Amino acid sequence: MRSFINITIDFIFRVLKKRAYGKYILDRITQLTVKSATEISYDGLSLTLAVPTRFCEWRADSFASKEPETLEWIRTIDKGSVVWDIGANIGLYSLFAAKKQNCNVFAFEPSVFNLELLAKNIFLNKLTKQITIVPLPLNDKMGSSLLRMTSTEWGGALSSFDHDLGFNGEKVDTVFEFSLIGVSMEDAKNKLGIPQPDYIKMDVDGIEHYILKGGMDVLKNVKGLLIEINDDFHEQASQCEEILTAAGLVLSEKKHGEVFENDESMFKNCYNQIWVRN
């Protein structure tokens, strides 16, 4: 059935784009889709989110349930702090940190598909003075390499820069790629002039340990950090623990939402680890 629907839609699209009125109809559909937005309420706050696709609607609908531990952690950080949101996606946690805790957020997101919605969500919530987009990937060094993407969908994730590693340590199933400049955390601070973070939230689906390698001087001065780690990806887990411990941080707890408790979930052993200053 799904195949039949896709074939039908493709046929209609090909017919419409051959005619002037058809192109106008397609343009209007695109405009209306991109303008689609929804409002969510959580913890006394209202956030407006762009939802041009069903997947983006799911991200909005699951805001409170997908990673409740991340929201809980954000509520504990000092008001007015500098936060680096590494792997910001479309900005859900950047928005919450800026609006709930009045944080100054630097949202690192290299996906050209997510950047449009990240910028739109910041604008819709009147947070352009509090959230700065950094459209570059982080790595253990500065240099040009490939960003390999498993999805070109708005709100998509599971991409990998330079090292071709997925969240499980296996090679990513690339559907789209392009070359861009990556920087280390220390480069971001010392060469780009991005302020030292008080707190870091990191979720980049596989290369967390490489990013940490390029940021020891930054890590030694953070108050706390939340990082997503896959316990089954032993290289990632052990190296992250070693680096964060060397930076003087202590693992406080690790959690994940009930949605990941399902034994069939490929993320069932992925946890958000919360590290604090010793």
Backbone as CSV, one residue per row, in Angstrom:
resi,resn,N_x,N_y,N_z,CA_x,CA_y,CA_z,C_x,C_y,C_z
1,MET,0.829,-1.206,0.000,0.000,0.000,0.000,0.869,1.264,0.000
2,ARG,1.889,1.224,0.857,2.783,2.387,0.929,3.491,2.599,-0.406
3,SER,3.895,1.500,-1.042,4.557,1.601,-2.335,3.628,2.207,-3.372
4,PHE,2.355,1.794,-3.359,1.376,2.339,-4.299,1.193,3.838,-4.091
5,ILE,1.117,4.256,-2.831,0.957,5.683,-2.509,2.157,6.468,-3.016
6,ASN,3.357,5.942,-2.783,4.566,6.643,-3.225,4.604,6.787,-4.743
7,ILE,4.230,5.723,-5.453,4.212,5.770,-6.911,3.190,6.801,-7.399
8,THR,2.030,6.827,-6.761,0.977,7.776,-7.135,1.418,9.210,-6.913
9,ILE,2.031,9.459,-5.757,2.502,10.812,-5.443,3.578,11.240,-6.430
10,ASP,4.501,10.342,-6.730,5.570,10.654,-7.696,4.986,11.003,-9.064
11,PHE,3.953,10.263,-9.471,3.322,10.533,-10.763,2.658,11.913,-10.764
12,ILE,1.908,12.216,-9.703,1.241,13.517,-9.605,2.270,14.640,-9.614
13,PHE,3.359,14.450,-8.887,4.407,15.466,-8.820,5.009,15.718,-10.201
14,ARG,5.301,14.649,-10.938,5.896,14.805,-12.277,4.947,15.532,-13.226
15,VAL,3.662,15.243,-13.103,2.672,15.898,-13.966,2.573,17.382,-13.625
16,LEU,2.487,17.680,-12.321,2.305,19.066,-11.901,3.491,19.950,-12.260
17,LYS,4.692,19.445,-12.097,5.850,20.313,-12.303,6.103,20.620,-13.779
18,LYS,5.384,19.959,-14.685,5.525,20.246,-16.110,4.670,21.431,-16.553
19,ARG,3.757,21.872,-15.680,2.833,22.950,-16.042,2.988,24.126,-15.093
20,ALA,2.714,25.308,-15.619,2.884,26.522,-14.810,1.992,26.484,-13.576
21,TYR,0.715,26.137,-13.743,-0.191,26.112,-12.591,0.226,25.019,-11.615
22,GLY,0.790,23.928,-12.158,1.252,22.842,-11.303,2.426,23.276,-10.441
23,LYS,3.350,24.020,-11.040,4.494,24.526,-10.279,4.030,25.468,-9.176
24,TYR,3.004,26.281,-9.488,2.461,27.188,-8.485,1.864,26.400,-7.313
25,ILE,1.112,25.352,-7.631,0.507,24.511,-6.583,1.591,23.877,-5.709
26,LEU,2.626,23.346,-6.350,3.706,22.727,-5.583,4.424,23.740,-4.707
27,ASP,4.639,24.948,-5.231,5.276,26.005,-4.440,4.435,26.362,-3.221
28,ARG,3.124,26.461,-3.418,2.237,26.807,-2.299,2.215,25.693,-1.259
29,ILE,2.214,24.451,-1.709,2.250,23.335,-0.767,3.524,23.388,0.073
30,THR,4.656,23.644,-0.597,5.932,23.734,0.109,5.921,24.865,1.120
31,GLN,5.406,26.037,0.704,5.357,27.186,1.605,4.502,26.915,2.836
32,LEU,3.335,26.308,2.616,2.433,26.023,3.726,3.025,24.968,4.665
33,THR,3.717,23.987,4.086,4.345,22.945,4.889,5.423,23.529,5.788
34,VAL,6.286,24.349,5.203,7.392,24.929,5.951,6.879,25.853,7.056
35,LYS,5.752,26.525,6.824,5.200,27.451,7.817,4.458,26.739,8.940
36,SER,4.210,25.453,8.797,3.454,24.716,9.797,4.188,24.715,11.135
37,ALA,3.475,25.009,12.212,4.078,25.070,13.542,3.075,24.597,14.583
38,THR,3.607,24.189,15.722,2.757,23.756,16.825,3.307,24.332,18.116
39,GLU,2.453,24.404,19.129,2.878,24.920,20.428,2.807,23.798,21.450
40,ILE,3.877,23.653,22.222,3.887,22.662,23.287,4.065,23.372,24.625
41,SER,3.526,22.791,25.662,3.647,23.347,27.006,4.350,22.337,27.897
42,TYR,5.299,22.813,28.685,6.028,21.930,29.588,6.630,22.750,30.720
43,ASP,6.415,22.304,31.928,7.022,22.914,33.113,6.766,24.415,33.177
44,GLY,5.545,24.794,32.826,5.171,26.206,32.903,5.618,27.050,31.733
45,LEU,6.235,26.427,30.734,6.705,27.157,29.560,5.923,26.748,28.325
46,SER,5.847,27.661,27.376,5.285,27.354,26.062,6.377,27.539,25.020
47,LEU,6.519,26.548,24.146,7.486,26.622,23.064,6.761,26.429,21.742
48,THR,7.131,27.220,20.757,6.580,27.082,19.415,7.615,26.378,18.546
49,LEU,7.184,25.298,17.892,8.114,24.502,17.098,7.620,24.350,15.668
50,ALA,8.515,24.511,14.720,8.195,24.267,13.318,8.033,22.767,13.107
51,VAL,6.960,22.370,12.459,6.688,20.936,12.252,6.283,20.691,10.793
52,PRO,7.227,20.796,9.873,6.895,20.600,8.457,6.663,19.146,8.068
53,THR,7.037,18.205,8.934,6.887,16.779,8.624,6.342,16.034,9.832
54,ARG,5.914,14.795,9.593,5.432,13.958,10.689,6.542,13.675,11.696
55,PHE,7.771,13.532,11.201,8.885,13.255,12.103,9.127,14.429,13.044
56,CYS,9.021,15.638,12.521,9.166,16.821,13.367,8.009,16.919,14.365
57,GLU,6.818,16.516,13.938,5.685,16.469,14.858,5.965,15.491,15.996
58,TRP,6.574,14.346,15.652,6.927,13.372,16.681,7.930,13.956,17.661
59,ARG,8.905,14.703,17.169,9.882,15.325,18.068,9.178,16.295,19.021
60,ALA,8.202,17.019,18.503,7.448,17.934,19.365,6.592,17.164,20.367
61,ASP,5.895,16.146,19.885,4.994,15.376,20.754,5.749,14.625,21.845
62,SER,6.966,14.190,21.549,7.739,13.399,22.513,8.717,14.248,23.322
63,PHE,8.568,15.544,23.269,9.496,16.452,23.945,9.686,16.084,25.420
64,ALA,8.585,15.831,26.119,8.662,15.560,27.553,8.990,14.116,27.885
65,SER,8.776,13.204,26.954,8.910,11.778,27.263,10.158,11.120,26.700
66,LYS,10.730,11.659,25.636,11.864,10.982,24.987,13.108,10.999,25.871
67,GLU,13.483,12.169,26.372,14.655,12.277,27.239,14.320,13.142,28.459
68,PRO,13.459,12.659,29.346,13.101,13.466,30.523,14.301,13.786,31.398
69,GLU,15.315,12.898,31.383,16.503,13.136,32.195,17.284,14.356,31.716
70,THR,17.235,14.630,30.405,17.913,15.815,29.882,17.213,17.082,30.355
71,LEU,15.892,17.067,30.325,15.128,18.215,30.814,15.344,18.417,32.307
72,GLU,15.384,17.326,33.074,15.637,17.414,34.516,17.010,18.027,34.772
73,TRP,17.993,17.586,33.992,19.352,18.108,34.173,19.409,19.601,33.853
74,ILE,18.765,20.016,32.790,18.769,21.429,32.419,18.166,22.272,33.536
75,ARG,17.134,21.757,34.197,16.509,22.511,35.288,17.439,22.702,36.483
76,THR,18.499,21.879,36.574,19.410,21.980,37.722,20.597,22.902,37.471
77,ILE,20.835,23.292,36.229,22.021,24.103,35.954,21.768,25.550,36.367
78,ASP,22.854,26.251,36.630,22.746,27.624,37.126,22.097,28.532,36.094
79,LYS,21.222,29.381,36.559,20.584,30.348,35.665,21.628,31.309,35.113
80,GLY,21.462,31.665,33.855,22.388,32.592,33.212,23.691,31.958,32.761
81,SER,23.785,30.631,32.800,25.023,29.946,32.433,25.264,29.968,30.930
82,VAL,26.516,29.701,30.556,26.871,29.456,29.161,26.785,27.949,28.923
83,VAL,25.994,27.549,27.939,25.792,26.132,27.633,26.191,25.861,26.190
84,TRP,26.955,24.805,25.994,27.218,24.316,24.644,26.302,23.126,24.396
85,ASP,25.438,23.231,23.407,24.556,22.134,23.005,25.175,21.505,21.767
86,ILE,25.934,20.443,21.970,26.695,19.814,20.887,25.862,18.685,20.291
87,GLY,25.380,18.913,19.073,24.400,18.032,18.452,23.015,18.560,18.756
88,ALA,22.788,19.818,18.370,21.560,20.514,18.759,20.333,20.061,17.979
89,ASN,20.548,19.447,16.810,19.437,19.012,15.970,18.557,20.221,15.638
90,ILE,17.256,20.187,15.930,16.376,21.320,15.623,16.200,22.233,16.822
91,GLY,16.960,21.990,17.893,17.058,22.966,18.961,16.167,22.797,20.172
92,LEU,15.559,21.646,20.376,14.615,21.495,21.489,15.244,21.828,22.837
93,TYR,16.424,21.274,23.100,17.044,21.483,24.407,17.721,22.846,24.501
94,SER,18.180,23.373,23.383,18.697,24.744,23.379,17.595,25.726,23.762
95,LEU,16.423,25.531,23.181,15.291,26.401,23.487,14.926,26.324,24.964
96,PHE,14.859,25.104,25.489,14.454,24.927,26.885,15.475,25.552,27.830
97,ALA,16.770,25.345,27.565,17.806,25.917,28.423,17.769,27.438,28.405
98,ALA,17.567,28.000,27.225,17.533,29.460,27.098,16.302,30.050,27.775
99,LYS,15.168,29.396,27.605,13.920,29.958,28.113,13.700,29.652,29.592
100,LYS,14.045,28.437,30.021,13.809,28.038,31.409,14.865,28.576,32.350
101,GLN,16.138,28.504,31.947,17.234,28.882,32.835,17.933,30.171,32.409
102,ASN,17.376,30.837,31.384,17.952,32.089,30.892,19.423,31.914,30.492
103,CYS,19.727,30.755,29.911,21.108,30.455,29.530,21.492,31.115,28.212
104,ASN,22.788,31.302,28.054,23.365,31.754,26.788,23.879,30.500,26.093
105,VAL,23.180,30.069,25.049,23.418,28.760,24.443,24.140,28.887,23.103
106,PHE,25.124,28.009,22.910,25.799,27.882,21.619,25.424,26.518,21.065
107,ALA,24.618,26.531,19.999,24.030,25.318,19.437,24.869,24.838,18.256
108,PHE,25.611,23.757,18.462,26.460,23.182,17.421,25.640,22.180,16.609
109,GLU,25.462,22.468,15.314,24.678,21.586,14.448,25.146,21.742,13.001
110,PRO,25.750,20.702,12.414,26.276,20.827,11.056,25.313,20.427,9.946
111,SER,24.212,19.748,10.263,23.313,19.260,9.216,22.625,20.415,8.497
112,VAL,22.805,20.472,7.183,22.160,21.543,6.409,20.642,21.414,6.447
113,PHE,20.152,20.213,6.708,18.711,19.995,6.750,18.124,20.436,8.093
114,ASN,18.877,20.264,9.166,18.395,20.663,10.478,18.581,22.150,10.761
115,LEU,19.566,22.755,10.104,19.871,24.158,10.389,18.693,25.080,10.098
116,GLU,17.949,24.784,9.043,16.796,25.621,8.713,15.793,25.640,9.865
117,LEU,15.472,24.457,10.394,14.487,24.401,11.467,15.053,24.895,12.786
118,LEU,16.343,24.681,13.017,16.976,25.221,14.217,16.850,26.745,14.246
119,ALA,17.190,27.377,13.119,17.082,28.835,13.035,15.631,29.292,13.177
120,LYS,14.721,28.568,12.530,13.313,28.933,12.596,12.774,28.817,14.029
121,ASN,13.139,27.745,14.725,12.652,27.556,16.088,13.192,28.620,17.041
122,ILE,14.432,28.997,16.841,15.006,30.075,17.652,14.241,31.374,17.415
123,PHE,13.961,31.666,16.153,13.245,32.890,15.800,11.816,32.871,16.337
124,LEU,11.118,31.742,16.158,9.730,31.641,16.598,9.584,31.871,18.101
125,ASN,10.625,31.529,18.854,10.561,31.665,20.308,11.259,32.922,20.829
126,LYS,11.621,33.806,19.897,12.227,35.099,20.247,13.478,34.927,21.114
127,LEU,14.343,34.009,20.702,15.547,33.706,21.465,16.825,33.964,20.672
128,THR,16.735,34.819,19.668,17.898,35.064,18.811,19.058,35.730,19.555
129,LYS,18.766,36.400,20.671,19.830,37.039,21.442,20.458,36.089,22.448
130,GLN,19.830,34.941,22.662,20.328,33.997,23.664,20.928,32.731,23.060
131,ILE,20.537,32.405,21.843,21.042,31.181,21.220,21.824,31.530,19.962
132,THR,23.063,31.108,19.918,23.928,31.321,18.760,24.152,29.983,18.057
133,ILE,23.874,29.944,16.767,24.091,28.724,15.993,25.557,28.636,15.570
134,VAL,26.145,27.476,15.794,27.496,27.191,15.297,27.342,26.058,14.277
135,PRO,27.331,26.381,12.975,27.013,25.374,11.943,28.213,24.523,11.536
136,LEU,28.964,24.080,12.531,30.177,23.284,12.290,30.158,22.038,13.163
137,PRO,30.721,20.946,12.666,30.863,19.757,13.509,32.072,19.908,14.426
138,LEU,32.022,19.277,15.582,33.181,19.210,16.460,33.905,17.883,16.242
139,ASN,35.203,17.914,16.511,36.057,16.757,16.260,37.243,16.849,17.206
140,ASP,38.234,15.982,17.046,39.434,16.053,17.881,40.482,16.993,17.307
141,LYS,40.213,17.549,16.140,41.172,18.438,15.487,40.433,19.315,14.483
142,MET,41.108,20.365,14.023,40.540,21.216,12.983,40.918,20.661,11.615
143,GLY,39.962,20.688,10.673,40.260,20.230,9.333,39.014,19.897,8.553
144,SER,39.193,19.719,7.251,38.087,19.402,6.359,37.896,17.898,6.278
145,SER,36.639,17.462,6.302,36.332,16.054,6.145,34.873,15.919,5.740
146,LEU,34.412,14.663,5.640,33.045,14.403,5.216,32.095,14.306,6.400
147,LEU,30.927,14.895,6.236,29.805,14.632,7.123,28.942,13.603,6.421
148,ARG,28.891,12.419,6.982,28.114,11.318,6.406,26.758,11.260,7.104
149,MET,25.695,11.300,6.319,24.361,11.388,6.887,23.542,10.156,6.529
150,THR,22.796,9.661,7.502,21.927,8.510,7.281,20.515,8.935,6.891
151,SER,20.260,10.249,6.930,18.933,10.766,6.592,19.055,12.195,6.099
152,THR,18.207,12.551,5.160,18.130,13.947,4.710,16.831,14.591,5.187
153,GLU,16.192,13.947,6.145,14.913,14.430,6.649,15.132,15.543,7.663
154,TRP,14.234,16.534,7.670,14.262,17.547,8.720,14.167,16.858,10.079
155,GLY,15.062,17.208,10.990,15.039,16.594,12.307,15.767,15.275,12.384
156,GLY,16.401,14.849,11.291,17.114,13.585,11.273,18.375,13.622,12.121
157,ALA,18.859,12.425,12.474,20.059,12.320,13.302,20.941,11.193,12.761
158,LEU,21.806,10.656,13.637,22.668,9.518,13.308,23.634,9.817,12.162
159,SER,24.233,11.004,12.199,25.257,11.372,11.226,26.635,11.194,11.849
160,SER,27.679,11.235,11.029,29.036,11.075,11.541,29.999,11.948,10.756
161,PHE,30.850,12.667,11.475,31.841,13.522,10.831,33.233,12.911,10.960
162,ASP,33.908,12.758,9.852,35.316,12.377,9.750,35.587,10.906,10.052
163,HIS,35.017,10.342,11.114,35.413,9.008,11.562,34.511,7.880,11.076
164,ASP,33.391,8.181,10.452,32.493,7.173,9.881,32.060,6.131,10.915
165,LEU,31.632,6.621,12.080,31.180,5.752,13.157,29.743,6.086,13.524
166,GLY,28.919,5.053,13.638,27.569,5.248,14.098,27.478,5.148,15.610
167,PHE,26.284,5.282,16.142,26.075,5.267,17.593,26.489,3.929,18.213
168,ASN,26.541,2.869,17.403,26.885,1.535,17.892,28.321,1.129,17.545
169,GLY,29.089,2.060,16.983,30.472,1.773,16.625,30.653,1.178,15.254
170,GLU,29.554,0.894,14.584,29.624,0.334,13.241,29.597,1.443,12.182
171,LYS,29.977,1.098,10.980,30.004,2.060,9.887,28.590,2.556,9.588
172,VAL,28.457,3.862,9.346,27.135,4.422,9.100,26.645,4.074,7.697
173,ASP,25.345,3.982,7.562,24.721,3.707,6.272,24.462,5.055,5.587
174,THR,25.429,5.521,4.824,25.399,6.872,4.273,24.426,6.983,3.099
175,VAL,23.535,7.981,3.167,22.639,8.276,2.057,22.957,9.634,1.432
176,PHE,23.767,10.433,2.154,24.112,11.769,1.660,25.365,12.204,2.399
177,GLU,26.259,12.908,1.703,27.472,13.382,2.355,27.974,14.649,1.684
178,PHE,28.674,15.440,2.453,29.327,16.625,1.906,30.507,16.970,2.797
179,SER,31.428,17.733,2.253,32.647,18.082,2.969,32.505,19.451,3.622
180,LEU,32.986,19.564,4.840,32.982,20.847,5.535,34.091,20.862,6.569
181,ILE,34.289,22.014,7.172,35.341,22.186,8.158,34.829,21.785,9.536
182,GLY,35.618,20.982,10.237,35.336,20.661,11.623,36.372,21.302,12.523
183,VAL,36.005,21.521,13.771,36.917,22.129,14.740,36.867,21.330,16.036
184,SER,37.896,21.467,16.841,37.884,20.866,18.163,37.210,21.824,19.140
185,MET,36.897,21.340,20.328,36.319,22.214,21.348,37.291,23.335,21.708
186,GLU,38.572,22.999,21.766,39.554,24.032,22.091,39.673,25.054,20.964
187,ASP,39.559,24.607,19.709,39.538,25.545,18.585,38.314,26.472,18.688
188,ALA,37.184,25.892,19.026,35.949,26.683,19.129,36.119,27.799,20.148
189,LYS,36.769,27.486,21.237,36.966,28.489,22.282,38.083,29.474,21.935
190,ASN,39.233,28.948,21.534,40.419,29.799,21.380,40.521,30.491,20.030
191,LYS,39.984,29.867,18.962,40.111,30.445,17.631,38.820,31.101,17.137
192,LEU,37.685,30.573,17.567,36.411,31.171,17.153,35.865,32.138,18.194
193,GLY,36.451,32.149,19.370,36.025,33.095,20.399,34.718,32.743,21.083
194,ILE,34.325,31.477,21.023,33.110,31.055,21.704,33.421,30.935,23.196
195,PRO,32.607,31.521,24.058,32.915,31.535,25.494,33.039,30.136,26.091
196,GLN,33.901,30.027,27.091,34.028,28.789,27.854,32.653,28.390,28.400
197,PRO,32.251,27.154,28.165,30.954,26.735,28.676,30.997,26.419,30.166
198,ASP,29.902,26.730,30.838,29.716,26.262,32.206,29.215,24.821,32.189
199,TYR,28.379,24.530,31.177,27.794,23.199,31.042,27.803,22.781,29.576
200,ILE,27.904,21.487,29.349,27.890,20.936,27.997,26.850,19.829,27.922
201,LYS,26.024,19.874,26.883,25.150,18.757,26.540,25.646,18.203,25.215
202,MET,25.983,16.903,25.169,26.569,16.324,23.960,25.806,15.074,23.536
203,ASP,25.335,15.091,22.301,24.637,13.937,21.723,24.888,13.951,20.226
204,VAL,25.934,13.226,19.797,26.312,13.234,18.380,26.328,11.836,17.766
205,ASP,25.812,10.865,18.501,25.554,9.529,17.930,26.793,8.798,17.442
206,GLY,27.866,8.802,18.236,28.969,7.927,17.884,30.376,8.448,18.070
207,ILE,30.617,9.743,17.842,32.000,10.225,17.910,32.237,11.097,19.144
208,GLU,31.454,10.867,20.190,31.612,11.649,21.418,33.046,11.592,21.950
209,HIS,33.677,10.405,21.904,35.028,10.266,22.457,36.052,11.067,21.673
210,TYR,35.869,11.191,20.365,36.789,12.014,19.582,36.618,13.495,19.923
211,ILE,35.397,13.918,20.093,35.154,15.321,20.451,35.773,15.639,21.809
212,LEU,35.606,14.736,22.772,36.189,14.958,24.095,37.712,15.040,24.020
213,LYS,38.340,14.245,23.148,39.798,14.269,23.011,40.307,15.654,22.633
214,GLY,39.504,16.390,21.885,39.924,17.717,21.442,39.493,18.835,22.366
215,GLY,39.157,18.495,23.615,38.626,19.545,24.486,39.032,19.479,25.936
216,MET,40.205,18.910,26.254,40.575,18.744,27.656,40.620,20.068,28.412
217,ASP,41.201,21.112,27.804,41.279,22.406,28.491,39.890,22.987,28.749
218,VAL,38.956,22.704,27.840,37.576,23.154,28.035,36.911,22.339,29.139
219,LEU,37.104,21.030,29.087,36.460,20.133,30.052,36.931,20.392,31.479
220,LYS,38.175,20.796,31.648,38.709,21.041,32.988,38.032,22.221,33.677
221,ASN,37.291,23.010,32.898,36.681,24.213,33.465,35.162,24.220,33.416
222,VAL,34.547,23.097,33.075,33.086,23.032,33.078,32.590,22.605,34.455
223,LYS,31.375,23.036,34.783,30.760,22.638,36.049,30.078,21.279,35.933
224,GLY,29.592,20.963,34.740,28.906,19.699,34.549,28.689,19.394,33.090
225,LEU,28.356,18.151,32.810,28.215,17.704,31.429,27.218,16.555,31.369
226,LEU,26.386,16.583,30.343,25.490,15.466,30.035,25.883,14.938,28.669
227,ILE,26.140,13.632,28.592,26.616,13.034,27.349,25.930,11.701,27.117
228,GLU,25.494,11.463,25.874,24.858,10.190,25.557,25.921,9.168,25.165
229,ILE,25.911,8.019,25.861,26.890,6.964,25.642,26.162,5.636,25.430
230,ASN,26.645,4.867,24.477,26.124,3.532,24.235,27.015,2.525,24.972
231,ASP,26.470,1.867,25.982,27.262,0.922,26.768,27.811,-0.228,25.925
232,ASP,27.154,-0.525,24.807,27.615,-1.605,23.935,28.769,-1.190,23.026
233,PHE,29.003,0.111,22.911,30.109,0.632,22.113,31.268,0.843,23.092
234,HIS,32.024,-0.209,23.341,32.985,-0.233,24.439,34.111,0.779,24.267
235,GLU,34.584,0.956,23.041,35.649,1.937,22.797,35.182,3.330,23.198
236,GLN,33.988,3.694,22.772,33.435,5.006,23.101,33.259,5.153,24.608
237,ALA,32.629,4.157,25.228,32.317,4.243,26.654,33.574,4.361,27.504
238,SER,34.582,3.524,27.225,35.798,3.527,28.047,36.614,4.794,27.850
239,GLN,36.733,5.267,26.608,37.517,6.471,26.361,36.846,7.712,26.935
240,CYS,35.520,7.782,26.842,34.816,8.922,27.425,35.009,8.952,28.936
241,GLU,34.902,7.799,29.568,35.098,7.724,31.019,36.502,8.170,31.406
242,GLU,37.489,7.708,30.653,38.882,8.055,30.951,39.132,9.553,30.814
243,ILE,38.622,10.145,29.739,38.854,11.574,29.495,38.133,12.433,30.524
244,LEU,36.888,12.122,30.796,36.108,12.932,31.731,36.643,12.816,33.155
245,THR,37.113,11.639,33.520,37.717,11.461,34.839,39.008,12.272,34.948
246,ALA,39.822,12.255,33.887,41.063,13.026,33.875,40.794,14.522,33.964
247,ALA,39.617,14.941,33.510,39.252,16.367,33.566,38.703,16.760,34.938
248,GLY,38.671,15.806,35.865,38.214,16.108,37.209,36.719,15.997,37.410
249,LEU,36.047,15.318,36.470,34.602,15.145,36.578,34.283,13.758,37.120
250,VAL,33.132,13.655,37.759,32.705,12.403,38.372,31.333,12.036,37.828
251,LEU,31.154,10.758,37.483,29.861,10.290,37.002,28.869,10.288,38.150
252,SER,27.819,11.079,38.004,26.787,11.189,39.030,25.688,10.154,38.839
253,GLU,25.210,10.019,37.619,24.166,9.046,37.312,24.040,8.888,35.804
254,LYS,23.363,7.827,35.411,23.051,7.658,33.999,21.619,7.158,33.888
255,LYS,20.899,7.725,32.913,19.484,7.426,32.765,19.103,7.420,31.292
256,HIS,17.961,6.811,31.011,17.311,7.032,29.720,15.807,6.892,29.920
257,GLY,15.056,7.427,28.964,13.606,7.422,29.062,13.018,6.035,28.906
258,GLU,11.778,5.888,29.353,11.105,4.590,29.275,10.973,4.089,27.846
259,VAL,10.951,5.020,26.882,10.818,4.621,25.482,11.966,3.720,25.047
260,PHE,13.120,3.807,25.739,14.285,3.002,25.372,14.376,1.697,26.156
261,GLU,13.425,1.448,27.045,13.452,0.226,27.845,13.019,-0.998,27.046
262,ASN,12.359,-0.768,25.925,11.908,-1.868,25.082,13.103,-2.691,24.602
263,ASP,13.049,-4.000,24.833,14.171,-4.861,24.461,14.470,-4.836,22.966
264,GLU,13.486,-4.454,22.160,13.680,-4.432,20.720,14.261,-3.107,20.226
265,SER,14.363,-2.128,21.112,14.923,-0.828,20.728,16.423,-0.950,20.499
266,MET,16.893,-0.405,19.381,18.330,-0.464,19.110,19.104,0.482,20.021
267,PHE,18.378,1.335,20.758,19.019,2.278,21.675,18.863,1.855,23.137
268,LYS,18.510,0.592,23.387,18.168,0.171,24.744,19.334,0.290,25.715
269,ASN,20.571,0.261,25.222,21.735,0.399,26.092,22.434,1.745,25.936
270,CYS,21.709,2.711,25.369,22.200,4.087,25.287,21.656,4.868,26.482
271,TYR,22.533,5.551,27.177,22.139,6.303,28.363,22.718,7.713,28.317
272,ASN,21.993,8.637,28.904,22.551,9.958,29.144,23.288,9.926,30.471
273,GLN,24.585,10.110,30.390,25.417,10.139,31.591,25.546,11.578,32.064
274,ILE,25.420,11.771,33.364,25.539,13.108,33.951,26.817,13.138,34.777
275,TRP,27.716,14.019,34.383,29.005,14.167,35.058,29.058,15.517,35.767
276,VAL,29.620,15.530,36.975,29.694,16.753,37.778,31.130,16.997,38.210
277,ARG,31.412,18.228,38.599,32.750,18.592,39.045,33.027,17.992,40.422
278,ASN,34.159,17.350,40.565,34.522,16.692,41.815,34.813,17.727,42.906
